[in-house]
Amino acid sequence: MATDNKLSFATRAIHAGYNSADNEGSLNPPIYMTSTYAFESVEQGAGRFSGEQQGHFYSRISNPTQAILETRLADLEEGEAALATASGMGAITATLWTLLAPGDQVLVDKTLYGCTFSFMEHGLKKFGIEICYADFTDHSEMAAGLSDKTKVVYFETPVNPNMRMIDIAAISSLVKAYSPNIKVIVDNTYCTPVLQRPLTLGADLVVHSATKYLGGHGDLIAGAVVGDAETIQQIRLFGLKDMTGAVISPMTVFLILRGIKTLPLRMERHCHNAQLMAEMLEQHPAVDHVFFPGLKSDPWHDLACRQMDDFGGMIALELKGGYEAGVRMLNRLKLIKLAVSLGDAETLIQHPASMTHSVYTLEERERHGISEGLVRISAGLEAVVDIIADLEQAMAD
Ligand code: 4LM
């Protein structure tokens, strides 16, 4: 089915990129479990490897089931094209290996998901790429980091794990005024296109961990990058094909397509549950601070109202007793699962300093704004009363 932006988001989440009439009436797409494609003649296959001729060639480059997901993601993010990958890190690394060369500089926000930070700090740096950190909530500090060597500006919003928020439109316009050739990349994992569409706000590329809300059921690892057709093709034919080989399985693609059908519904419930949990936590005597843009007291509330369609399902908090109180609470939970990852049906809780962000050293965590006592919650889809009751019993004296 052709992309039709006149249809509403929830409809496109179910239909975009797939027409059952082209597939024997099968309501769900076929899973093409094939590594290679047979040609009728040498001429038919020629040029497919290099992308000069349309059509599949080998599944490290493309696959018909994967193509359906890519069309759907491009549609929902309002980009020209998308590339699905084996993981979020697969999408991020394939993208950056494609865009960068030794001597280039990447300007990044000071707080990133742990493995993204590690890839920048321990991966890209090793190959002569300069990584420059700035606080992107301070626009003059960000602008001061731009130089003739800057090729990529990269950030998450809301930021994993501390829920700072970055103004996508303001950063994109500052960067483009400095140089239209610099690529602005936004990690949209926390929001999904249901809540935020960075390409419509001036960003060039969006990356995702599809492991999270897009898949939505905690049963797969996957990623994606969305943007203009030319850049996505470069990432496919170099970053993915030659550099990472981080190819998604057609079976995983099927599960993500299934997950995306309910994405708008699920996001509504994630947001509702997170809002009520954050409001309870803000009033709780054991809690020192709650970081959630849906709270009127949150410094990013106004930006969230402008930039996001709802406030998301992620919360961060500090307990009054700091690290020790956090450990006590995490160890006393009964229903909420102590686990990394996010966006699942189950409410998940974790301690970034020892889990998702433990790749940062203690000094790096201090410098990059990740406190030792911070606790992160991914609001699930359960009845919120049960989750709130579990949090309350775990924080009781
Ligand atoms: C976590 N996150 O936070 P894969 N971008 C963002 C992420 O949160 C993640 C990735 C990329 C967590 C995983 C353990 C904003 C991952 C990387 O895990 O490679 O699909 O995505 O708990």
Residues whose N, C-alpha, C, O or C-beta is under 5 A from the ligand:
A	BS01	4LM	S87 G88 M89 G90 Y113 N160 D187 T189 S209 T211 A222 V340 S341 L342 T356
